[in-house]
């Protein structure tokens, strides 16, 4: 499959994604049992993962979308833009950030700093994909759907220059 100038091949199937979402939701439901959590999906990339995850959550929750971006093309720009930041109402509340992919950690580190300034009771991080080999920051990812290498992936919310987000499966750049 071709998107713009890059060729992609299948990487994670729709069935595999469903299993990752199921396992992740089970852990979140167990960890937040009896508590109300503020779910903060990071737009735009997490929208498909979050929609599937949210339908499987049984814990009481409130949804609060945020938007932080640092990607340009296939790589992080190193700069973070907060066009929809965390709201002040997270003070003294349990917050779960839901992200599509964490690679360098630059965006998430910035988000965590911004969020902690608002004094939530607790903060946890959930990522569909995690690239430990690319990490440049030091923080804990509490819920990891799947660890991957440094591959560039697209689909299921993830994009290449705003294209490919609505693919039902995840594809990787052909090497």
C-alpha positions as YAML, in Angstrom:
chain: A
units: angstrom
residues:
- id: 1
  name: UNK
  ca: [0.00, 0.00, 0.00]
- id: 2
  name: UNK
  ca: [1.31, 3.46, -0.84]
- id: 3
  name: UNK
  ca: [0.67, 6.66, 1.10]
- id: 4
  name: UNK
  ca: [2.20, 9.72, -0.51]
- id: 5
  name: UNK
  ca: [5.84, 8.76, -1.20]
- id: 6
  name: UNK
  ca: [6.11, 5.73, 1.15]
- id: 7
  name: UNK
  ca: [5.27, 2.05, 0.70]
- id: 8
  name: UNK
  ca: [3.67, 0.28, 3.68]
- id: 9
  name: UNK
  ca: [3.04, -3.38, 4.49]
- id: 10
  name: UNK
  ca: [0.76, -5.03, 7.09]
- id: 11
  name: UNK
  ca: [2.10, -4.93, 10.65]
- id: 12
  name: UNK
  ca: [-0.73, -5.48, 13.19]
- id: 13
  name: UNK
  ca: [-4.07, -7.00, 12.19]
- id: 14
  name: UNK
  ca: [-7.50, -5.83, 13.26]
- id: 15
  name: UNK
  ca: [-7.87, -8.98, 15.41]
- id: 16
  name: UNK
  ca: [-4.51, -8.38, 17.11]
- id: 17
  name: UNK
  ca: [-5.50, -4.78, 17.85]
- id: 18
  name: UNK
  ca: [-8.78, -5.95, 19.38]
- id: 19
  name: UNK
  ca: [-6.88, -8.33, 21.68]
- id: 20
  name: UNK
  ca: [-4.46, -5.60, 22.75]
- id: 21
  name: UNK
  ca: [-7.40, -3.29, 23.53]
- id: 22
  name: UNK
  ca: [-9.18, -6.04, 25.49]
- id: 23
  name: UNK
  ca: [-6.11, -6.81, 27.63]
- id: 24
  name: UNK
  ca: [-5.43, -3.13, 28.25]
- id: 25
  name: UNK
  ca: [-9.05, -2.44, 29.28]
- id: 26
  name: UNK
  ca: [-8.97, -5.40, 31.72]
- id: 27
  name: UNK
  ca: [-5.91, -3.97, 33.47]
- id: 28
  name: UNK
  ca: [-7.38, -0.47, 33.66]
- id: 29
  name: UNK
  ca: [-10.69, -1.81, 34.99]
- id: 30
  name: UNK
  ca: [-8.84, -3.76, 37.69]
- id: 31
  name: UNK
  ca: [-6.56, -0.88, 38.68]
- id: 32
  name: UNK
  ca: [-9.32, 1.74, 38.85]
- id: 33
  name: UNK
  ca: [-12.06, -0.44, 40.34]
- id: 34
  name: UNK
  ca: [-14.19, 1.62, 42.73]
- id: 35
  name: UNK
  ca: [-12.62, 4.91, 41.58]
- id: 36
  name: UNK
  ca: [-13.61, 7.54, 39.05]
- id: 37
  name: UNK
  ca: [-10.94, 8.31, 36.47]
- id: 38
  name: UNK
  ca: [-10.55, 11.24, 34.10]
- id: 39
  name: UNK
  ca: [-9.62, 9.74, 30.72]
- id: 40
  name: UNK
  ca: [-7.52, 12.11, 28.62]
- id: 41
  name: UNK
  ca: [-7.10, 10.79, 25.09]
- id: 42
  name: UNK
  ca: [-4.48, 12.69, 23.12]
- id: 43
  name: UNK
  ca: [-5.80, 13.90, 19.79]
- id: 44
  name: UNK
  ca: [-5.58, 13.17, 17.03]
- id: 45
  name: UNK
  ca: [-3.78, 9.85, 16.86]
- id: 46
  name: UNK
  ca: [-5.41, 8.06, 19.79]
- id: 47
  name: UNK
  ca: [-9.01, 8.51, 18.64]
- id: 48
  name: UNK
  ca: [-9.55, 4.99, 17.24]
- id: 49
  name: UNK
  ca: [-7.69, 3.23, 20.06]
- id: 50
  name: UNK
  ca: [-9.49, 5.34, 22.65]
- id: 51
  name: UNK
  ca: [-12.95, 4.71, 21.14]
- id: 52
  name: UNK
  ca: [-12.42, 0.95, 21.26]
- id: 53
  name: UNK
  ca: [-10.83, 1.09, 24.72]
- id: 54
  name: UNK
  ca: [-13.57, 3.30, 26.19]
- id: 55
  name: UNK
  ca: [-16.30, 0.88, 25.11]
- id: 56
  name: UNK
  ca: [-14.63, -1.84, 27.18]
- id: 57
  name: UNK
  ca: [-14.07, 0.18, 30.33]
- id: 58
  name: UNK
  ca: [-16.41, -0.57, 33.21]
- id: 59
  name: UNK
  ca: [-14.91, 1.93, 35.67]
- id: 60
  name: UNK
  ca: [-16.66, 5.20, 36.28]
- id: 61
  name: UNK
  ca: [-15.02, 7.82, 34.10]
- id: 62
  name: UNK
  ca: [-15.14, 11.23, 32.53]
- id: 63
  name: UNK
  ca: [-13.58, 12.00, 29.15]
- id: 64
  name: UNK
  ca: [-11.49, 15.09, 28.54]
- id: 65
  name: UNK
  ca: [-9.76, 15.34, 25.16]
- id: 66
  name: UNK
  ca: [-6.37, 17.03, 24.91]
- id: 67
  name: UNK
  ca: [-4.23, 17.83, 21.88]
- id: 68
  name: UNK
  ca: [-0.45, 17.93, 21.94]
- id: 69
  name: UNK
  ca: [1.59, 17.45, 18.78]
- id: 70
  name: UNK
  ca: [5.26, 17.16, 17.90]
- id: 71
  name: UNK
  ca: [5.35, 15.13, 14.69]
- id: 72
  name: UNK
  ca: [6.24, 16.36, 11.24]
- id: 73
  name: UNK
  ca: [6.21, 13.71, 8.52]
- id: 74
  name: UNK
  ca: [7.80, 10.55, 9.91]
- id: 75
  name: UNK
  ca: [9.73, 12.02, 12.85]
- id: 76
  name: UNK
  ca: [9.31, 14.09, 15.99]
- id: 77
  name: UNK
  ca: [10.08, 17.77, 15.48]
- id: 78
  name: UNK
  ca: [11.38, 18.04, 19.05]
- id: 79
  name: UNK
  ca: [8.89, 20.85, 19.72]
- id: 80
  name: UNK
  ca: [5.52, 20.36, 21.39]
- id: 81
  name: UNK
  ca: [2.42, 22.31, 20.47]
- id: 82
  name: UNK
  ca: [-0.44, 22.30, 23.01]
- id: 83
  name: UNK
  ca: [-3.53, 23.36, 21.10]
- id: 84
  name: UNK
  ca: [-5.97, 21.77, 23.60]
- id: 85
  name: UNK
  ca: [-4.28, 21.53, 27.04]
- id: 86
  name: UNK
  ca: [-5.41, 19.75, 30.20]
- id: 87
  name: UNK
  ca: [-8.24, 21.55, 32.03]
- id: 88
  name: UNK
  ca: [-7.91, 22.83, 35.60]
- id: 89
  name: UNK
  ca: [-10.70, 20.46, 36.70]
- id: 90
  name: UNK
  ca: [-8.19, 17.59, 36.92]
- id: 91
  name: UNK
  ca: [-7.01, 18.93, 40.29]
- id: 92
  name: UNK
  ca: [-7.26, 16.24, 42.99]
- id: 93
  name: UNK
  ca: [-8.51, 13.65, 40.50]
- id: 94
  name: UNK
  ca: [-7.15, 10.40, 39.06]
- id: 95
  name: UNK
  ca: [-6.05, 11.01, 35.46]
- id: 96
  name: UNK
  ca: [-5.22, 8.49, 32.74]
- id: 97
  name: UNK
  ca: [-3.56, 9.84, 29.59]
- id: 98
  name: UNK
  ca: [-4.36, 7.68, 26.54]
- id: 99
  name: UNK
  ca: [-1.86, 7.95, 23.68]
- id: 100
  name: UNK
  ca: [-1.45, 6.19, 20.33]
- id: 101
  name: UNK
  ca: [2.34, 5.82, 20.37]
- id: 102
  name: UNK
  ca: [5.17, 6.89, 22.63]
- id: 103
  name: UNK
  ca: [8.54, 6.97, 20.95]
- id: 104
  name: UNK
  ca: [11.00, 9.73, 21.97]
- id: 105
  name: UNK
  ca: [8.83, 10.63, 24.95]
- id: 106
  name: UNK
  ca: [9.30, 14.36, 24.32]
- id: 107
  name: UNK
  ca: [5.58, 15.10, 23.92]
- id: 108
  name: UNK
  ca: [4.54, 12.92, 26.86]
- id: 109
  name: UNK
  ca: [7.21, 14.38, 29.13]
- id: 110
  name: UNK
  ca: [5.91, 17.85, 28.29]
- id: 111
  name: UNK
  ca: [2.31, 16.75, 28.89]
- id: 112
  name: UNK
  ca: [3.21, 15.21, 32.25]
- id: 113
  name: UNK
  ca: [4.88, 18.44, 33.36]
- id: 114
  name: UNK
  ca: [1.83, 20.46, 32.32]
- id: 115
  name: UNK
  ca: [-0.56, 18.03, 33.99]
- id: 116
  name: UNK
  ca: [1.37, 17.77, 37.27]
- id: 117
  name: UNK
  ca: [1.26, 21.57, 37.59]
- id: 118
  name: UNK
  ca: [-2.53, 21.18, 37.84]
- id: 119
  name: UNK
  ca: [-2.11, 18.89, 40.89]
- id: 120
  name: UNK
  ca: [-4.07, 15.75, 39.99]
- id: 121
  name: UNK
  ca: [-4.36, 13.05, 42.68]
- id: 122
  name: UNK
  ca: [-2.66, 10.54, 40.40]
- id: 123
  name: UNK
  ca: [-1.43, 10.29, 36.83]
- id: 124
  name: UNK
  ca: [-0.98, 7.18, 34.72]
- id: 125
  name: UNK
  ca: [-0.03, 6.78, 31.07]
- id: 126
  name: UNK
  ca: [-1.53, 4.33, 28.57]
- id: 127
  name: UNK
  ca: [-0.06, 3.84, 25.08]
- id: 128
  name: UNK
  ca: [-1.20, 1.53, 22.31]
- id: 129
  name: UNK
  ca: [2.38, 1.34, 21.02]
- id: 130
  name: UNK
  ca: [5.62, 2.02, 22.87]
- id: 131
  name: UNK
  ca: [9.08, 2.33, 21.30]
- id: 132
  name: UNK
  ca: [11.50, 1.87, 24.23]
- id: 133
  name: UNK
  ca: [14.51, 2.02, 21.91]
- id: 134
  name: UNK
  ca: [13.62, 5.59, 20.91]
- id: 135
  name: UNK
  ca: [13.00, 7.00, 24.40]
- id: 136
  name: UNK
  ca: [14.84, 10.18, 25.31]
- id: 137
  name: UNK
  ca: [12.93, 10.95, 28.52]
- id: 138
  name: UNK
  ca: [12.45, 9.15, 31.82]
- id: 139
  name: UNK
  ca: [8.87, 8.39, 32.86]
- id: 140
  name: UNK
  ca: [6.76, 5.31, 33.37]
- id: 141
  name: UNK
  ca: [4.29, 4.04, 30.79]
- id: 142
  name: UNK
  ca: [1.78, 2.21, 32.99]
- id: 143
  name: UNK
  ca: [-0.21, 0.44, 30.27]
- id: 144
  name: UNK
  ca: [1.58, -0.66, 27.11]
- id: 145
  name: UNK
  ca: [-0.52, -2.30, 24.42]
- id: 146
  name: UNK
  ca: [2.48, -3.45, 22.44]
- id: 147
  name: UNK
  ca: [6.20, -2.67, 22.40]
- id: 148
  name: UNK
  ca: [7.70, -2.17, 18.96]
- id: 149
  name: UNK
  ca: [11.03, -1.15, 17.46]
- id: 150
  name: UNK
  ca: [11.74, 2.16, 15.80]
- id: 151
  name: UNK
  ca: [9.52, 1.40, 12.80]
- id: 152
  name: UNK
  ca: [7.28, 4.11, 11.39]
- id: 153
  name: UNK
  ca: [3.68, 2.92, 11.52]
- id: 154
  name: UNK
  ca: [0.37, 4.18, 10.16]
- id: 155
  name: UNK
  ca: [-3.30, 3.25, 10.56]
- id: 156
  name: UNK
  ca: [-5.76, 2.82, 13.43]
- id: 157
  name: UNK
  ca: [-5.45, 6.53, 14.22]
- id: 158
  name: UNK
  ca: [-1.76, 6.92, 13.40]
- id: 159
  name: UNK
  ca: [-0.97, 9.01, 10.34]
- id: 160
  name: UNK
  ca: [1.62, 9.94, 7.80]
- id: 161
  name: UNK
  ca: [1.14, 13.65, 7.07]
- id: 162
  name: UNK
  ca: [-2.53, 13.37, 8.12]
- id: 163
  name: UNK
  ca: [-3.17, 10.37, 5.85]
- id: 164
  name: UNK
  ca: [-3.91, 6.75, 6.76]
- id: 165
  name: UNK
  ca: [-5.60, 7.39, 10.13]
- id: 166
  name: UNK
  ca: [-8.81, 5.51, 9.30]
- id: 167
  name: UNK
  ca: [-7.17, 2.24, 8.24]
- id: 168
  name: UNK
  ca: [-8.53, -0.63, 10.36]
- id: 169
  name: UNK
  ca: [-5.11, -2.23, 10.73]
- id: 170
  name: UNK
  ca: [-1.62, -0.91, 11.36]
- id: 171
  name: UNK
  ca: [0.97, -0.82, 8.60]
- id: 172
  name: UNK
  ca: [4.73, -0.34, 8.73]
- id: 173
  name: UNK
  ca: [7.02, 1.35, 6.21]
- id: 174
  name: UNK
  ca: [8.62, -1.24, 3.93]
- id: 175
  name: UNK
  ca: [12.34, -1.47, 4.52]
...
